[in-house]
Amino acid sequence: MNRRIMVAGNWKMYKTIDQAVALAKAVAAGPARQGLDVLLCPNFVCLEAVVRAVAGSHVQVGGQNLHWQDEGAFTAEISGPMLRSVGASHVIIGHSERRQFFGETEKTVRMRLAAALRHGLKPIVCVGETQAERESGQTDDVLASQLAGGLAGLSAAEMVKVTLAYEPVWAIGTGLTASDEQAQQVHAFIRAWLAARFDNQVANSCGILYGGSVKPANAAGLLRQKDIDGALVGGASLDADSFLGIIAAV
Ligand SMILES: O=C(CO)COP(=O)(O)O
């Protein structure tokens, strides 16, 4: 089993173009490592500038969302062909902030996933439970239902193109991180779910990132876990030193 490791920065709704270019250049000046993918996901306004800023480096660039239609009268939306045209290689789908604030459902996750695959964008599909769900013992059920809905009808050939991200909602932006053991336990659950839904080969080749208050200080412990294949970083990706610190800790 030799899955690649990914460290991805989700910049959320932060950075103007000048700030984004400076950060992207600083990340691209960091070391390239064998078997490690480095991905930056800026806001849509900064995408083109960031793609140019990292051109020729080891750093890849992704969007934070995409619409399921290729084009149409959908004011303010961005489509797969548009992301491709700007040079994005990846796209985040179903982030908990989209679920929480913008009406994202399993059904829309699945439609966005189809659009990403249709256009050759590498999808990163996010799942995760809230604090209330964890405390009431529903973590596995919530994850199983998010996975079943978000990946409904997907073929094995499609699944191996998907990266998953486990982001416990209670650990996002809160400074609370899942312990290494808590995170590993859920990652192992997700991998077992994949093995049951697809097969062992699919389960073993699928990258599963952890997200939720990942910092340079806790990255090594998390990334050492058997089923954790990288990190999806929010706050700590907004500063070059801390993001490079996480990369160095891998
Ligand atoms: O939501 C996240 C990445 O997508 C995690 O955010 P934080 O690293 O700020 O907790």
PDBQT file of the ligand as one rigid body, heavy atoms in Angstrom, charges set to zero:
ROOT
HETATM    1  O1  LIG A 301     -12.122  23.374   7.486  1.00  0.00    +0.000 OA
HETATM    2  C1  LIG A 301     -10.927  23.102   7.482  1.00  0.00    +0.000 C 
HETATM    3  C2  LIG A 301     -10.234  22.791   6.222  1.00  0.00    +0.000 C 
HETATM    4  O2  LIG A 301     -11.127  22.577   5.186  1.00  0.00    +0.000 OA
HETATM    5  C3  LIG A 301     -10.148  23.108   8.728  1.00  0.00    +0.000 C 
HETATM    6  O3  LIG A 301     -10.071  24.396   9.193  1.00  0.00    +0.000 OA
HETATM    7  P1  LIG A 301      -9.074  24.733  10.421  1.00  0.00    +0.000 P 
HETATM    8  O4  LIG A 301      -7.754  24.142  10.071  1.00  0.00    +0.000 OA
HETATM    9  O5  LIG A 301      -9.067  26.228  10.474  1.00  0.00    +0.000 OA
HETATM   10  O6  LIG A 301      -9.685  24.103  11.623  1.00  0.00    +0.000 OA
ENDROOT
TORSDOF 0
